[in-house]
Amino acid sequence: MTATEHMTTGQRIARARHRNGWDQATLAEKIGRSVSWLSKVENGRLPLDRMSVVGQVAEALNVEIAELTGQPYRHDTAELDSGHSAIPGLRLALQHASMPGGAALLGSREPRDLAELEANVKLAERLRQDARFSALGEVLPGIITDLLISTNDERNRDRAEGLMLRACHMARVSSNLLGHHDLGWTAVQRELVAAQRVGSPELVAAAAWDLCGVWLHEASVDAAKNAALAALDQIEPHVGTGGETIKALWGALHLRAAVAHSRLWREVEAESHLAEARRVAVDLPGSGNVFQTQFNQVNTTIHAVEVSMELGRPREVISRAEDVAVAEIASSERQAHYWTCAAAGYLMNRKESDALDALLRADRIAPQHVRNRPLVRNLVRDLRDSGKHRREREVSHLASVMRLA
């Protein structure tokens, strides 16, 4: 392990600031904060518990978000390494899938039957929702490679491209989770190609939804917001006459827009998009998961918690978290995300023990998801270093398994 792997986000901010030749006053002015605030962040005395703030600092320093978060993180066991070992194979599969004539470079390989591939995609999607990213990484490169060959068959091209979009979504999610954001971008580019080739409003909306996801992970918030709004304009004519799929994607894009606006600290716009998503969700299945969006009523309430967190409204984070019907969340990844947001809210409200309970619960549900999130790592560090609780052993253990200095 190198020394830089042990650096906190605050230390990484200080390093980038020094590289620019700036003192603390210069950076503080650029981000509209006080020197005292920045000093506490760099010294680890003030938590960075919102991606909106981390993204703002990264933009001011002109660095990629991963430079401040320290991703990708590696772990001591293959199980918790969350699919890192599959990244080389996944990268190669996506490179072939993204280049003109890529299928020709695969030689005489015979793909699996398309019905079998569709079944494989469905099984992989279950792994993705269960946050079992190591298992997903073992099967995903082969699925993408076989689908690439299948897209050359004109008779089944549209069906194969639709499956390719779904497979590349999973590649995008796992790549962004692990901190390989360039690979996430490659995956979503292939999704956009699939949507363009088929031309259906549903695939166009699904690819746009994932494009927003890439940009939110990269803290390119304006780009994410603009992509969501453009997609909403594009599919609006189809919402009134389309079925449940297009309506669910309409709602999911409003959730993307709500998160983007919250990270831009635009409260009115964020709440407006959140309200529209809620309105749509009422008339759709409670277990809805169109194109892996998990768009349903419960997920809109999880997004409401996240919006309040990004807007910096501590009390509202907790009150909204209490309204989430946790038992109805079918996705382990979504459950873990909910408990992570709740933990951030508890820490904002100086409820350290409740924050730790929420983090431990999230970690039990989906450790591969939780231990690769920059937000969680910051929260665990803050709990460990605060000394404001009586559960030092539990916090130290969690910090240890996450390999935090």
NULOKE-419101 format. One record per residue (C-alpha): x, y, z; residue in three letters. Coordinates in steps of 0.5 Angstrom, whole numbers, padded with zeros to 4 digits, always signed. Each point is the difference from the previous one (the first is absolute). Layout:
BEGIN
XYZala ...
//
This chain:
BEGIN
+0000+0000+0000met +0003+0007-0002thr -0001+0006+0005ala -0005+0003-0005thr -0005-0005+0001glu +0000+0002+0008his -0001+0007-0002met -0007+0003+0002thr -0004+0005-0005thr +0002+0006+0004gly +0007-0002-0001gln -0001-0001-0007arg -0003+0007-0001ile +0006+0003+0004ala +0005-0004-0005arg -0004+0002-0006ala +0000+0008+0003arg +0007+0000+0001his +0001-0003-0007arg -0003+0006-0003asn +0004+0005+0004gly -0006+0002+0004trp -0001+0002+0008asp -0006-0002+0003gln -0003+0007-0001ala +0000-0001-0007thr -0003-0006+0000leu -0005+0002+0005ala -0002+0006-0004glu -0001-0004-0006lys -0005-0005+0003ile -0003+0006+0004gly +0002-0003+0007arg +0004+0003+0006ser +0007-0002+0001val -0002-0003+0007ser -0005-0005-0004trp +0006-0002-0005leu +0005-0001+0005ser -0005-0004+0004lys -0001-0004-0006val +0007-0001-0002glu +0002-0002+0008asn -0006-0005+0000gly -0004+0004+0005arg -0006+0001-0004leu -0003-0006-0004pro -0001+0001-0008leu -0007-0004+0000asp -0003+0003-0006arg +0002-0002-0007met -0002+0007-0002ser +0005+0003+0004val +0006-0005-0002val -0002+0002-0007gly +0000+0007+0001gln +0007+0000+0003val +0002-0005-0006ala -0002+0005-0005glu +0003+0006+0003ala +0007-0004+0000leu -0001-0003-0007asn +0001-0007+0002val -0004-0006-0001glu -0005-0002+0006ile +0004-0007+0001ala +0007+0004+0001glu -0004+0003+0007leu -0004-0007+0001thr +0006-0004-0001gly -0003-0005-0004gln +0001-0006-0002pro +0000-0003+0007tyr +0003-0007+0001arg -0002-0005+0005his +0004-0006+0003asp -0005-0005-0002thr -0003-0002-0007ala -0007+0000+0003glu +0001+0007+0002leu +0004+0003-0006asp -0007+0000-0003ser +0002-0002-0007gly +0007+0004-0001his +0003-0007-0003ser -0005+0000-0006ala +0001+0007-0002ile +0006-0001-0005pro -0005-0005-0003gly -0006+0004+0000leu +0004+0006-0003arg +0002-0004-0006leu -0007-0003-0001ala -0002+0008+0000leu +0005+0002-0004gln -0002-0005-0006his -0007+0001+0001ala +0001+0008-0001ser +0005+0000-0006met -0003-0001-0007pro +0001-0007-0002gly +0002-0002+0007gly -0004-0007-0001ala +0005-0002-0006ala +0006+0000+0005leu -0003-0005+0004leu +0002-0006-0005gly -0005-0005-0001ser -0003+0000+0007arg -0007-0003-0001glu -0005+0004+0005pro -0005-0003+0005arg -0007-0001-0003asp -0004+0007+0001leu -0005-0003+0005ala +0005-0003+0004glu +0004+0007+0000leu -0007+0003+0002glu +0000-0004+0006ala +0007+0001+0002asn -0001+0008+0000val -0006-0001+0005lys +0004-0004+0004leu +0006+0005+0000ala -0005+0005+0001glu -0002-0003+0007arg +0007+0000+0002leu +0001+0007-0002arg -0007+0001+0005gln +0003-0004+0005asp +0007+0004+0000ala +0004-0006-0001arg +0005+0003-0005phe +0005-0005+0000ser -0005-0006-0002ala -0002+0005-0005leu +0007+0002-0003gly +0001-0008-0001glu -0006+0000-0005val -0001+0007-0003leu +0006+0000-0005pro -0002-0006-0003gly -0007+0002-0001ile +0002+0007-0003ile +0005-0004-0005thr -0006-0005-0002asp -0005+0006-0001leu +0005+0003-0005leu +0000-0005-0004ile -0007-0001+0000ser -0001+0007-0002thr +0003-0002-0007asn -0006-0004-0001asp -0005+0005-0004glu -0006-0005+0002arg +0001+0001+0008asn +0004+0006+0000arg -0005+0005+0003asp -0001-0006+0006arg +0007-0001+0001ala +0001+0008+0000glu -0005+0000+0005gly +0004-0005+0004leu +0006+0004-0001met -0003+0006+0003leu -0002-0004+0006arg +0007-0003+0001ala +0004+0006-0001cys -0004+0003+0005his +0002-0005+0005met +0008+0001-0002ala -0002+0008+0001arg -0002-0001+0007val +0005-0005+0002ser +0006+0005-0003ser -0003+0006+0003asn +0000-0004+0007leu +0007-0002-0001leu +0002+0007-0002gly +0002-0002-0007his -0004+0006-0003his +0003+0000-0007asp -0002-0007+0000leu -0007+0002+0002gly +0000+0005-0006trp +0002-0005-0005thr -0006-0005+0003ala -0005+0006-0001val +0002+0002-0007gln -0001-0007-0002arg -0007+0001+0003glu -0001+0006-0004leu +0002-0004-0006val -0005-0005+0001ala -0006+0005+0001ala +0002+0004-0006gln +0000-0007-0004arg -0007-0002+0002val -0003+0007+0001gly -0005-0002+0005ser -0002+0005+0005pro +0001-0005+0006glu +0007-0001-0002leu +0002+0007-0002val -0003+0002+0007ala +0003-0006+0004ala +0007+0002-0003ala -0001+0007+0002ala -0001-0002+0007trp +0006-0003+0000asp +0004+0005-0003leu -0003+0005+0006cys +0003-0006+0004gly +0007+0001-0003val +0000+0007+0001trp -0002+0000+0007leu +0005-0005+0002his +0005+0005-0003glu -0003+0006+0003ala -0001+0003-0006ser -0007+0002+0002val -0002+0006-0005asp +0001-0006-0005ala -0004-0005+0004ala -0006+0005+0001lys +0001+0003-0008asn -0001-0008-0002ala -0006-0001+0004ala -0003+0006-0002leu +0001-0001-0007ala -0002-0008+0000ala -0007+0002+0004leu -0001+0005-0006asp +0001-0005-0005gln -0004-0006+0003ile -0006+0005+0002glu -0004-0001-0006pro +0000-0008+0001his -0002+0001+0008val -0007+0001-0001gly -0001-0006-0005thr +0005-0005+0002gly +0000-0005+0005gly +0003-0001+0007glu +0007-0001-0003thr +0000+0007-0003ile -0003+0003+0006lys +0004-0003+0005ala +0006+0003-0004leu -0003+0007+0000trp +0000-0001+0008gly +0007-0003+0001ala +0003+0006-0005leu -0004+0005+0005his +0004-0003+0006leu +0006+0001-0004arg -0002+0007-0001ala -0001+0001+0007ala +0006-0003+0003val +0004+0005-0005ala -0004+0006+0002his +0001-0002+0007ser +0008+0000-0001arg +0000+0006-0003leu -0004+0003+0006trp -0006+0002-0004arg -0006-0002+0005glu -0006+0002-0004val +0002-0004-0006glu +0002-0006+0004ala -0006+0000+0004glu -0004+0001-0007ser +0003-0006-0003his -0001-0004+0006leu -0007+0001+0000ala -0001-0002-0007glu +0003-0006+0001ala -0004-0002+0006arg -0007+0002-0004arg +0002-0005-0005val +0002-0006+0005ala -0006+0000+0003val -0003-0003-0006asp +0005-0005-0002leu +0002-0007+0004pro +0003+0001+0006gly +0005-0005-0002ser +0002+0003-0006gly +0007+0000-0003asn +0000+0002-0007val +0007-0001-0003phe +0003+0000+0007gln -0003+0006+0002thr -0003-0002+0006gln -0006+0005-0001phe -0005-0001+0005asn -0003+0004+0005gln +0005-0002+0006val +0006+0002-0005asn -0003+0007+0000thr +0000+0000+0007thr +0007-0002+0000ile +0002+0005-0005his -0004+0006+0005ala +0005-0002+0005val +0006+0001-0004glu -0003+0006-0003val +0000+0003+0007ser +0007-0002+0002met +0003+0003-0006glu -0004+0006+0001leu +0003+0000+0007gly -0007+0000+0004arg +0002-0005+0006pro -0007+0000+0003arg -0003-0002-0006glu +0004-0005-0002val -0002-0004+0007ile -0007+0002-0001ser +0000-0003-0007arg +0004-0006+0001ala -0005-0002+0005glu -0006+0000-0005asp +0004-0005-0004val -0003-0007+0000ala +0006-0003+0000val -0003-0007+0001ala -0003+0001-0007glu +0007+0001-0004ile +0001-0006-0004ala +0007+0002-0002ser +0006-0001+0005ser +0004+0006-0004glu -0006+0004+0001arg +0000-0002+0008gln +0007+0001+0001ala -0001+0007-0004his -0005+0002+0005tyr +0003-0002+0006trp +0006+0004-0002thr -0004+0006-0001cys -0003-0001+0007ala +0007+0000+0003ala +0002+0006-0003ala -0006+0003+0002gly +0001-0002+0007tyr +0007+0002+0000leu -0002+0007-0002met -0005+0000+0006asn +0006-0002+0005arg -0003-0007+0001lys +0006-0004-0001glu -0003-0006+0003ser -0006+0000-0005asp +0005+0001-0005ala +0004-0006+0001leu -0006-0004+0001asp -0002+0002-0007ala +0007-0001-0003leu +0001-0007+0003leu -0007-0002-0002arg +0002+0002-0007ala +0006-0004+0000asp -0003-0006+0002arg -0005+0001-0006ile +0005+0001-0005ala +0007+0001+0002pro +0003+0000-0007gln -0004+0006-0002his +0001+0004+0007val +0007-0001+0000arg +0002+0003-0006asn -0004+0006+0001arg +0004+0006+0001pro -0006+0003+0005leu +0000-0006+0004val +0008+0000+0001arg -0001+0008+0002asn -0005-0002+0005leu +0003-0006+0003val +0007+0005+0001arg -0004+0005+0003asp -0003-0004+0005leu +0006-0004+0002arg +0004+0007+0001asp -0006+0004+0003ser +0001-0004+0007gly -0008+0002+0001lys -0002-0007+0001his +0001-0006+0004arg +0000-0005-0005arg +0008+0001-0002glu +0001-0008-0001arg -0006+0000-0005glu +0002+0006-0004val +0008-0002+0000ser -0002-0007-0003his -0004+0003-0005leu +0006+0005-0002ala +0004-0006+0000ser -0004-0004-0005val +0000+0006-0004met +0007+0001+0000arg +0000+0007+0003leu +0006+0003+0003ala 
//
